[in-house]
């Protein structure tokens, strides 16, 4: 399938080379730099060059198509249907205006410049026609009376369209908790009440991560997008894509804190640094690491555990072991016993939002 797609992309590139060759052959400015040319040779050469360019750029083109497809899927899933209709209508109007304006350049003396100017007109007016209904649909609805009859014409984005008309108890999901994936099971068990907001800037960050050149980051980003799709499919009435954004703020964490503080929401995260920053600013945080630690088996000082010492600790003489739930145990004076199963006596435990650590010593007979 990959080979077939690459051949198709190459043929598309070769086909695009033909009108470019036509443009060059019809322009005297270019022809003066091609002495003793044969038209058929120029045509074949340009077509082959374009085919090779598209053949080489195939991975980039395929990745671009996948990115566009994912973005369209997210937009179509969460876009207000009335707004989407307005945007499509605006795009058609923009293209019609572009057609009328570009007619004035049909007799421009330089063919190449005519094509460039016409393309710019279509892109600019098409974008304006698409964007105006998206960002000014409320003003447009107030000016056009018949739009007021539509049920969602004057509504703000999906974030405020809740059956009970309140989002006082809403929780905002950050990027880290979505990539982590445990939030799906937490919502499924109904230990945390909704609704749950996924800001559009978090989706954008997931998209950027999924397009990263780093394999690990790309895998995490795609996993996050998959989790979003699963959440929407399984909890359609609880998951809301929020279009609230703060363009003046660049960092996603800062946007989350601003959103939660302004709107009175809580943030669900497993990011230790976001947890600290938000807490300082008075934003309520639900850290799923705290939840995970809360349901772990508790140990008390003096309790004896049988563990396997597997590696050295940071301090001299220390060894490290792990419980079945992943809790790390730091054992004093256990370095010489690495690789053995030993009984250790718990001396203390330290529990933070970053995780839990247990300190122990070798139990002597």
C-alpha positions as semicolon CSV with decimal commas, in nm:
position;residue;x (nm);y (nm);z (nm)
1;X;0,000;0,000;0,000
2;X;0,287;0,238;0,083
3;X;0,444;0,174;-0,258
4;X;0,115;0,232;-0,438
5;X;0,058;0,559;-0,248
6;X;0,411;0,675;-0,330
7;X;0,355;0,603;-0,700
8;X;0,024;0,794;-0,690
9;X;0,189;1,096;-0,522
10;X;0,470;1,085;-0,781
11;X;0,217;1,081;-1,067
12;X;0,032;1,376;-0,909
13;X;0,362;1,566;-0,896
14;X;0,432;1,484;-1,260
15;X;0,081;1,602;-1,355
16;X;0,141;1,932;-1,173
17;X;0,461;1,971;-1,372
18;X;0,268;1,999;-1,698
19;X;0,091;2,334;-1,625
20;X;0,420;2,469;-1,490
21;X;0,587;2,373;-1,819
22;X;0,302;2,547;-2,003
23;X;0,361;2,860;-1,796
24;X;0,733;2,860;-1,874
25;X;0,684;2,794;-2,246
26;X;0,435;3,081;-2,276
27;X;0,664;3,334;-2,107
28;X;0,933;3,497;-2,318
29;X;1,125;3,604;-2,009
30;X;1,202;3,243;-1,921
31;X;1,263;3,131;-2,280
32;X;1,553;3,370;-2,328
33;X;1,752;3,163;-2,077
34;X;1,690;2,835;-2,264
35;X;1,895;2,856;-2,586
36;X;1,834;2,607;-2,866
37;X;1,558;2,437;-2,677
38;X;1,324;2,168;-2,798
39;X;0,971;2,218;-2,651
40;X;0,918;1,846;-2,595
41;X;1,248;1,821;-2,404
42;X;1,150;2,112;-2,175
43;X;0,808;1,958;-2,109
44;X;0,950;1,614;-2,030
45;X;1,229;1,758;-1,816
46;X;0,994;1,968;-1,600
47;X;0,743;1,684;-1,561
48;X;1,019;1,443;-1,453
49;X;1,161;1,700;-1,207
50;X;0,822;1,755;-1,042
51;X;0,765;1,380;-1,025
52;X;1,103;1,329;-0,853
53;X;1,037;1,616;-0,610
54;X;0,705;1,465;-0,501
55;X;0,866;1,118;-0,483
56;X;1,133;1,248;-0,244
57;X;0,885;1,455;-0,039
58;X;0,637;1,166;-0,009
59;X;0,696;1,103;0,369
60;X;0,641;1,473;0,446
61;X;0,329;1,490;0,225
62;X;0,185;1,175;0,386
63;X;0,250;1,310;0,738
64;X;0,087;1,640;0,639
65;X;-0,223;1,460;0,511
66;X;-0,248;1,258;0,833
67;X;-0,218;1,577;1,040
68;X;-0,490;1,750;0,839
69;X;-0,715;1,443;0,868
70;X;-0,677;1,429;1,247
71;X;-0,746;1,800;1,281
72;X;-1,056;1,774;1,062
73;X;-1,176;1,480;1,272
74;X;-1,139;1,683;1,594
75;X;-1,312;1,987;1,438
76;X;-1,604;1,787;1,300
77;X;-1,652;1,603;1,630
78;X;-1,667;1,913;1,846
79;X;-1,760;2,207;1,626
80;X;-2,094;2,373;1,675
81;X;-2,296;2,252;1,373
82;X;-2,454;2,594;1,320
83;X;-2,113;2,761;1,335
84;X;-1,973;2,503;1,092
85;X;-2,257;2,572;0,848
86;X;-2,186;2,944;0,879
87;X;-1,815;2,891;0,811
88;X;-1,884;2,683;0,498
89;X;-2,131;2,947;0,377
90;X;-1,873;3,218;0,444
91;X;-1,607;3,019;0,255
92;X;-1,837;2,993;-0,050
93;X;-1,907;3,367;-0,041
94;X;-1,533;3,438;-0,008
95;X;-1,450;3,220;-0,310
96;X;-1,723;3,386;-0,517
97;X;-1,582;3,731;-0,432
98;X;-1,233;3,603;-0,514
99;X;-1,355;3,488;-0,856
100;X;-1,501;3,834;-0,925
101;X;-1,190;4,021;-0,807
102;X;-0,947;3,791;-0,993
103;X;-1,128;3,861;-1,321
104;X;-0,964;4,203;-1,319
105;X;-0,622;4,035;-1,357
106;X;-0,713;3,804;-1,647
107;X;-0,538;4,032;-1,895
108;X;-0,229;4,102;-1,685
109;X;0,068;4,117;-1,927
110;X;0,290;3,875;-1,729
111;X;0,125;3,528;-1,704
112;X;0,324;3,413;-1,402
113;X;0,244;3,721;-1,196
114;X;-0,125;3,691;-1,292
115;X;-0,136;3,335;-1,152
116;X;0,037;3,438;-0,828
117;X;-0,194;3,737;-0,768
118;X;-0,504;3,528;-0,842
119;X;-0,392;3,257;-0,598
120;X;-0,329;3,513;-0,323
121;X;-0,677;3,664;-0,375
122;X;-0,843;3,322;-0,347
123;X;-0,648;3,227;-0,033
124;X;-0,705;3,560;0,147
125;X;-1,077;3,597;0,068
126;X;-1,142;3,225;0,127
127;X;-0,975;3,247;0,470
128;X;-1,166;3,564;0,561
129;X;-1,494;3,404;0,456
130;X;-1,417;3,095;0,668
131;X;-1,292;3,285;0,975
132;X;-1,550;3,562;1,016
133;X;-1,844;3,333;1,108
134;X;-1,622;3,141;1,352
135;X;-1,510;3,436;1,562
136;X;-1,801;3,676;1,508
137;X;-2,101;3,443;1,482
138;X;-2,274;3,610;1,777
139;X;-2,251;3,957;1,620
140;X;-2,364;3,820;1,284
141;X;-2,659;3,646;1,449
142;X;-2,768;3,970;1,613
143;X;-2,755;4,154;1,281
144;X;-2,938;3,890;1,079
145;X;-3,279;3,833;1,237
146;X;-3,351;3,494;1,085
147;X;-3,043;3,347;1,246
148;X;-3,200;3,412;1,584
149;X;-3,454;3,137;1,515
150;X;-3,180;2,874;1,509
151;X;-3,146;2,705;1,851
152;X;-2,772;2,756;1,876
153;X;-2,724;3,071;1,673
154;X;-2,643;3,297;1,965
155;X;-2,474;3,037;2,181
156;X;-2,115;3,059;2,279
157;X;-1,889;2,759;2,198
158;X;-1,971;2,411;2,313
159;X;-1,808;2,474;2,649
160;X;-2,118;2,656;2,779
161;X;-2,384;2,440;2,618
162;X;-2,462;2,213;2,907
163;X;-2,807;2,077;2,981
164;X;-2,809;2,213;3,333
165;X;-2,658;2,546;3,219
166;X;-2,380;2,524;3,476
167;X;-2,015;2,423;3,475
168;X;-1,948;2,510;3,836
169;X;-1,825;2,159;3,909
170;X;-1,622;2,120;3,588
171;X;-1,273;1,972;3,583
172;X;-1,012;2,066;3,325
173;X;-0,788;1,789;3,189
174;X;-0,429;1,884;3,116
175;X;-0,195;1,732;2,855
176;X;-0,006;1,505;3,095
177;X;-0,316;1,342;3,242
178;X;-0,457;1,271;2,895
179;X;-0,133;1,110;2,774
180;X;-0,114;0,912;3,099
181;X;-0,445;0,745;3,012
182;X;-0,557;0,650;3,364
183;X;-0,816;0,928;3,356
184;X;-1,031;0,706;3,130
185;X;-1,062;0,439;3,402
186;X;-1,114;0,701;3,673
187;X;-1,407;0,855;3,485
188;X;-1,542;0,509;3,407
189;X;-1,551;0,415;3,777
190;X;-1,738;0,743;3,852
191;X;-1,516;0,832;4,147
192;X;-1,485;1,183;4,000
193;X;-1,788;1,379;3,884
194;X;-1,796;1,567;3,554
195;X;-1,825;1,749;3,330
196;X;-1,467;1,729;3,205
197;X;-1,325;2,005;2,986
198;X;-1,048;1,956;2,731
199;X;-0,926;2,302;2,622
200;X;-0,854;2,349;2,253
201;X;-0,499;2,463;2,336
202;X;-0,439;2,125;2,505
203;X;-0,553;1,954;2,183
204;X;-0,313;2,176;1,990
205;X;-0,027;2,074;2,218
206;X;-0,114;1,706;2,172
207;X;-0,112;1,766;1,796
208;X;0,232;1,928;1,815
209;X;0,367;1,641;2,024
210;X;0,223;1,384;1,781
211;X;0,403;1,560;1,494
212;X;0,738;1,563;1,677
213;X;1,047;1,419;1,508
214;X;1,123;1,233;1,832
215;X;0,973;0,883;1,821
216;X;0,888;0,875;2,193
217;X;0,717;1,215;2,190
218;X;0,531;1,130;1,871
219;X;0,406;0,808;2,028
220;X;0,289;0,993;2,340
221;X;0,109;1,257;2,133
222;X;-0,077;0,999;1,926
223;X;-0,167;0,809;2,241
224;X;-0,310;1,131;2,386
225;X;-0,523;1,192;2,076
226;X;-0,647;0,832;2,091
227;X;-0,742;0,879;2,458
228;X;-0,938;1,194;2,367
229;X;-1,130;1,000;2,101
230;X;-1,203;0,717;2,348
231;X;-1,326;0,964;2,609
232;X;-1,558;1,130;2,360
233;X;-1,693;0,799;2,233
234;X;-1,752;0,653;2,582
235;X;-1,856;0,965;2,778
236;X;-2,009;1,193;2,517
237;X;-2,229;1,371;2,771
238;X;-1,938;1,439;3,008
239;X;-1,651;1,537;2,776
240;X;-1,662;1,892;2,640
241;X;-1,405;2,057;2,414
242;X;-1,360;2,410;2,546
243;X;-1,279;2,683;2,294
244;X;-1,160;2,921;2,565
245;X;-0,809;3,035;2,480
246;X;-0,564;3,305;2,586
247;X;-0,355;3,398;2,279
248;X;-0,146;3,642;2,480
249;X;-0,015;3,353;2,695
250;X;0,229;3,110;2,531
251;X;0,273;2,831;2,790
252;X;-0,004;2,574;2,808
253;X;0,032;2,534;3,187
254;X;-0,011;2,909;3,234
255;X;-0,323;2,900;3,015
256;X;-0,466;2,616;3,226
257;X;-0,407;2,806;3,549
258;X;-0,557;3,124;3,401
259;X;-0,862;2,935;3,275
260;X;-0,921;2,755;3,604
261;X;-0,871;3,069;3,811
262;X;-1,093;3,287;3,588
263;X;-1,376;3,038;3,541
264;X;-1,359;2,870;3,882
265;X;-1,270;2,523;3,749
266;X;-1,053;2,250;3,899
267;X;-0,756;2,099;3,714
268;X;-0,692;1,726;3,690
269;X;-0,323;1,655;3,632
270;X;-0,029;1,437;3,723
271;X;0,228;1,711;3,652
272;X;0,416;1,787;3,973
273;X;0,527;2,136;3,863
274;X;0,177;2,239;3,747
275;X;0,044;2,107;4,077
276;X;0,275;2,342;4,272
277;X;0,225;2,650;4,051
278;X;-0,154;2,618;4,050
279;X;-0,172;2,560;4,425
280;X;0,029;2,878;4,491
281;X;-0,223;3,076;4,284
282;X;-0,521;2,931;4,469
283;X;-0,639;2,692;4,198
284;X;-0,775;2,361;4,322
285;X;-0,583;2,063;4,182
286;X;-0,685;1,697;4,160
287;X;-0,360;1,504;4,115
288;X;-0,417;1,145;4,002
289;X;-0,081;1,049;4,151
290;X;-0,225;1,147;4,490
291;X;-0,524;0,925;4,414
292;X;-0,297;0,638;4,313
293;X;-0,093;0,679;4,631
294;X;-0,408;0,691;4,842
295;X;-0,522;0,348;4,725
296;X;-0,181;0,184;4,770
297;X;-0,123;-0,054;5,056
298;X;0,000;0,142;5,356
299;X;0,300;0,035;5,562
300;X;0,388;0,135;5,916
301;X;0,726;0,185;6,083
302;X;0,844;-0,146;6,227
303;X;0,660;-0,355;5,967
304;X;0,869;-0,626;5,799
305;X;0,865;-0,673;5,420
306;X;1,035;-0,932;5,203
307;X;1,180;-0,759;4,896
308;X;1,436;-0,815;4,623
309;X;1,725;-0,567;4,625
310;X;1,787;-0,482;4,260
311;X;2,017;-0,178;4,235
312;X;2,227;0,077;4,422
313;X;2,078;0,384;4,583
314;X;2,197;0,744;4,555
315;X;2,368;0,750;4,894
316;X;2,664;0,529;4,989
317;X;2,562;0,184;5,112
318;X;2,201;0,215;4,998
319;X;2,011;-0,040;4,789
320;X;1,676;0,000;4,612
321;X;1,382;-0,239;4,593
322;X;1,025;-0,207;4,464
323;X;0,688;-0,327;4,583
324;X;0,444;-0,486;4,337
325;X;0,258;-0,155;4,298
326;X;0,580;0,022;4,197
327;X;0,654;0,191;4,530
328;X;1,028;0,240;4,576
329;X;1,197;0,118;4,894
330;X;1,536;0,262;4,991
331;X;1,725;0,017;5,212
332;X;2,016;0,135;5,428
333;X;2,330;-0,079;5,430
334;X;2,190;-0,306;5,162
335;X;2,438;-0,240;4,884
336;X;2,638;-0,559;4,947
337;X;2,319;-0,766;4,932
338;X;2,201;-0,653;4,585
339;X;2,050;-0,942;4,391
340;X;1,917;-1,118;4,703
341;X;1,571;-1,142;4,860
342;X;1,588;-0,993;5,207
343;X;1,358;-0,912;5,498
344;X;1,364;-0,538;5,564
345;X;1,214;-0,337;5,847
346;X;1,030;-0,015;5,759
347;X;1,170;0,290;5,935
348;X;0,970;0,571;5,769
349;X;0,771;0,667;5,459
350;X;0,762;0,985;5,255
351;X;0,456;1,062;5,042
352;X;0,431;1,356;4,800
353;X;0,249;1,442;4,480
354;X;0,549;1,305;4,290
355;X;0,506;0,961;4,447
356;X;0,578;0,763;4,763
357;X;0,909;0,640;4,902
358;X;0,964;0,393;5,184
359;X;1,283;0,388;5,390
360;X;1,390;0,064;5,553
361;X;1,685;-0,120;5,703
362;X;1,800;-0,480;5,685
363;X;1,624;-0,685;5,952
364;X;1,878;-0,865;6,166
365;X;1,797;-1,201;6,322
